Amino acid sequence: DQLGGGFARYSVDQRWLVPHFEKMLYDNALLADAYLDGYLATNQATYAQVVRETLDYVLRDMTDPAGGFYSSEDADSEGEEGKFYLWTPAELRRVLEPDVAATFAAVYDVTEAGNFEGRSILHRHRTVADVAAERGRPAAELEAELSAARRQLLAARSQRVRPQRDEKVLVSWNALMITALARAGSALGEPRYITAAHKATHFILTHVCREDGRLLHGWCRGRASQSAFLDDYACLIDALITLYETAFDEALIEHAVRLADVVLERFADPQGGPFFYTANDQERLITRPKDTVDSSLPSGNGMLATALSKDEHCGFASVDGVLPADLEGDPEGEMTAVWHIERCTLGGAEPISLGENCHGVETRLVGSVTASASKTVSGRMALG
């Protein structure tokens, strides 16, 4: 979203021009985290800008006053897909000065014919440097003009009928956003992101927990419901540890340990191997699935390995059991777990201690790391 920040769910064409305009919280959490890694690896300011725009969108449009984060925004408004996000040259001219509107249209591909059902999706059709050279203007001057124009257009767009918002607060998705906010706040020197992460964490631990400390899956309009799944626990444990690393609040680690104890007691398979997706006291299913394959979200077992790899007791040999017995079948589908092995193998971040109580979860996570898993990692490392 060139005006408001944030990413749509996916593209529906081979040019990556036309999005499915729905916005999901988890996509924006994961992409903000990925762009932050890109910025830290390359020092490219553009990546940091994307992080800020994405997180600012979430704080502005997807945050409950109590602190939790909403799940999604629809693609449609007023019965038309994407209507909220589309522009015509005439609409630009109603908001911007004529010469600014013309420049903006040149950069963002706003034409009379349009690029989507007679109107235009904003996208960087041409570089600012190219348009600046064509108009004989300094690129920095033009970028500042476009930045001001985006703010004006965003204000005008806010008067339109917005897409409907799904105001469920889901623990796993919120935890991913807490992690992104905590890391970005620390890396970019943005305390407001850390503050938002703390507020969301407090909301979950206060409003989406049972009296006995067990998590619930979600909350909506004052009511929390449904027992939490493995990914809820795993993502929140990871978020608590990440948030702890920003200010070293011991209470966060204490919460993480308690949740890890629940995982060990309620999600472990007595026969060994990865953890179950459902707790042993949840509704009985024909079979209890084990979540090891990444989809649009990282797997519960992969996230659990990721979280516990930050513990000083955790090494390559102690937590890999979160992986299935053989990675050769679908290594790409288990990339979160494979990344965990690489992280432990290559040293990763400075570990912290969750304490003795959590050591059982770490060692319980895996029975063994197979030769095929090591082969997968070695192959990827060889490819650079």
N, C-alpha and C positions, 0 to 999 in steps of 0.2 A: 504494500500500500504506500504509494509515493507521497501521499499527504499525511496520513495518520500513523504510519508505521505499522509493523506487524505483517505477518505472512498469511496468505490464503492457503487453503488446505493442499491443493495440488493444481497442476495445469491440465487443461483438457485438449491442448493442441501440441503439435510437434515443435512449434516455435517457442514454447513456454511464454506465450503472450497472454492467452485467455485463461484466467484462473477459474476454478470452482470457488466462488467468492466467499464461501464459508471460512471462518477463522477458528482454529482450535487452540485451546490453551497449551496443550502438550507440544504441538508443533512449534509454537513461539518460544516455549521454554527451551526445547532442544536446540532450535536454531540460534537463539541468543547465546547459548552455551557454546555452540560450535563456532559462531563468529567471534566470540571472545577468545577461544583457542587460536583461531586464525590471526587475530590481532596480536596475541602474546607471542606467536611464532614468527610473525613477519613485521610487526610494528606498522602495519598499514592502517592509517587513520580511518579509511573508509569502513573497515570492519568494525572498529569501535563505534563509529557513527551508527551503523546498523544495529549494534547491540543496544545503544541508548534509545534509538527510535522504537525498537521492538519492545523494550521494557517500559518505556514511557507510554506506549499504546496500552499495555496491560494495566499499568497503574491508573491511567486515565479512564479507560472504557471497560475494563474487565475485573474491577476490584469491588467487592462488597464493602460497605462502610465499616463493617466489623473486622475486615482484614483478609478474608478468604478471597480466592480468585474464581471467577465464573468459568464455565466450561467452554462456551463457544458463542459465536455470532453467526446467524444464518446468512445464506447467500442472497435471499430474496428480500425485497421491500416493495410495498405497494403492488404485489403480485408479479414483479419482474425481477429476474435474476440479475444481480449486479447493478441495478438502477442507482443505488446509493453512491456508487463509485465512478460512474461514467460522466463524461463531459462533452460539450460541443464548443466550437469556437465562440458562438454567441454567448454561452454561459460564462466563458472565461472573460469576455469583454464586459459583461455586467459586473464583474468583481474587480477586474484589473484595468489599469490604464491601457489604451490600445496598443502602444508599442511593447509594453510588458507582456500583454496577452499574446501578441504575435511571437515574441521570443519564447515564451513558455510553450506555446503550441509547437514551435519548431523543435524544441528539445524533447517534449513529451508526446509527440505524434498525435496531436489533436487536430483533426481535419474535418472538412465538411462531410466527406463520405463516411468517416469513422472507421474504426477497425473492429467493431463488435456491434452488430445489429443497428447500424446507423449512428452510433455514438462512439466515443473513444475511451479506451482503457489507457490511463496514464502509464507510460513506460519510457525509459530513457532511449528514445529512438536514435538520438545523436549525442555525442559527447559535448559537454559544455565547452571544451577547448575548440572543437570544430565549429560550433555556432559562434563562439566569440571571435574566432579568426575571420569567419565569413562577414561578421558585422563590424570588424575592426575595433573590437573592444577588449580590454584586459579580461582574462578568464576569471580572475578573482572577483572583479567587479560584477561580472555576469552571474557568478555563483551566489554572491550576496543578494543580488536582485531576485534570483530564483528562490532563494531561501525565504525572503520576505513574501514573495508571491505564494509560496506553499502555505505559509501561515494564514494569509488572507483567504485562500481557497478552502483551507481546512475549517476556518471559522464559518464561511458560507455553507460548506457541506454539512456542518453540524445542525443547520436549520432544516435539513431534509428529514424525511421519515426514515429512521434508522432500521436496519434489519433487526428481527427479533433476537433476543439474547437468551441463551440457556443458562439460568442462574444457579444450577447445581454446583456445589463445591465438592469436588472429588479429591480424596486424600492423595492418591498417587500423582495425579496431574498437578495439584498444588505443590507437592513436594518437589517435583521437577522444577517448577517455577521458583520456589524458595532457593533451591541450589543455584539456579541461574542468577538470581538477584544477589545472593550472598557473594558469589564469585565475582560478578561484575562490579558490585559495590566496592569490593576490596581492590580489584585490579585497576579500576578506572578512577578510584578516588571519589566515589559517589555515595556518601553516607545515606542518602535517601533510599537507595536500593536495599541497603542492609536493614534500615528501619522497617521497610515494607516486608522484608523477609522475616524479621522478628515478629511483626504484628500478625502475619499469616500463620507462623508457627504457633504463637499463643492461641490464635483462634482455633486451630485444629486440636491442640492439646486440651483446650477448654471446652469446645463445643462439639467435637467430632470424636469424642472418647467416651467409653462407658465409665461408670464409677470405679470399676476394678482396674482401670488403666488400659483395657483392650480398646483397640481402634474400631471405629465404624467406617463404612466405606465412603459415605457422603453426607452432605447436609444441603438442605434447600429451604429457604424462608422460615428459619427458626426450628427446623426439625431434622435431626440426624437419624439415619436408618441404615440397615443392612450391615452384617458383619464384614469386616475388612478382609481383603485377599492378600496373598503373599506380596504382590507388587506394591500395595499400600504400605505395608510394613517396610519393605526393602527400600523404596524410594524415600520414605520419611526418615529412616535410619541414616541414609546417605545425606539427606538434607540437614539433619541435626548435626552430623559431624562436620559438614561443610560450613554451616553457620557458626559452629563452635570455633572453627579456625579463624574467624574474623574478629572475635573478641575474647575467646577463651573463657566463656561462661560455663562453669562446671555443670550447672543444672541441665544444659543441653546434652552432655555426655551421659548424665544419669538417666535422662529420658531414653536415649538411644540404647543403653544397656537393658533397661526394662523391656523395651520393644523387642530387642534381640532375644531376651529370655522367653518371650511369648512365642517367637518364631521357633525356637528350639523345642518348646513344649508342645506346640499346637500344629506345626507344619512339617516336622521331620518325618521321614519315612523310616520305620524301624528296620527295614531291609537294607537301608543305605541308599546312596545316590542323591540326586537333586531333591529339593524340597517340593512338597505338594503346593498347588495353587490355592487350595481351600484348607481351612483349619479342620482339625479332627472332630470338632463339635459343631460344625456347620451342617446344613442340610445334606443328607446322604444322597450321593449321585450314583449312577450306574458304575462310574469309575471316577477316581480322583485324578484330575490331570496334573501334569508337571509342566510348568511354564519355563521352557529353556530356549525357545526360538524367538528372536526379535521380530516384531512386525512394525507397525507405525510407532509403537512404543518399545522400549527395551524390555527384555524378559524379566520376570520377577527374580529368577535365580541369578541372572546376569547382574542385576542391580544389587542383589544381596552380596555377591562376590565383590562388586565394585566398592560397596560401602565398607565391608569388613577388611578389604585390602588396605585400608587406611590405618588399621590397628597395628601396633608395633609387634604383636605376636604373629601377624599374618605374613606368610611367605609363600613362594611358588608352590611348595609342597603341602601347605596346610589348608587352603581354601578352594582348591580347584574343583572339588567334587560337585560344585554347583553345575559343572559341565556334564552333558550326557556322556555315556561310555565311549562314544565314537563320534568325533567331530567331522570326520571325512564326509559324512552324508550331506551335511548342510552347513559348512563353515561360515558362509555369508549370513545365514539366518541366525547364527549364534555369535554375532560380532561383539556384543557387549561382553559376553563371557570370554571370548578370545582376546579382546582388548584388556580384560583384567589380567590374563596370563602375561601378556606383553608388558603391562605396567609393572607387575611384580618382577618379571624377568629383567627389565631394563632399569629397575631402581625406583621409578615413580616418584611421588611426592614424599616429603618427610612424614613418616608415620606418627600417629598419636596412639595413646592407649585407651581402649575402652574398659580395661580392668579385667580381673581374673574371671568374673562371672560370665564374660562374653566368650572366653576362650573355647568353651564347649561348642558354641555355634560355629566358630571358625573351623575347628577340626572336624565337626560334624558335616560341614558343607560338602566334603568330597571324600569318596573312598580312595580314589587314585586319579592321577593324570596319565592318560594313555599315551602311547607312542604316537598315535595319529594326531592327538592334540598338539604335542610338541612339534610334530612334523608340519602341522598347519601354521603354527607360530613361526617356526624356522623359515618356512617358505615365504611368508609375508615379510619377515625381516630381511631376507635375502633380496626381495624385490624392492626394498628400500622404503 
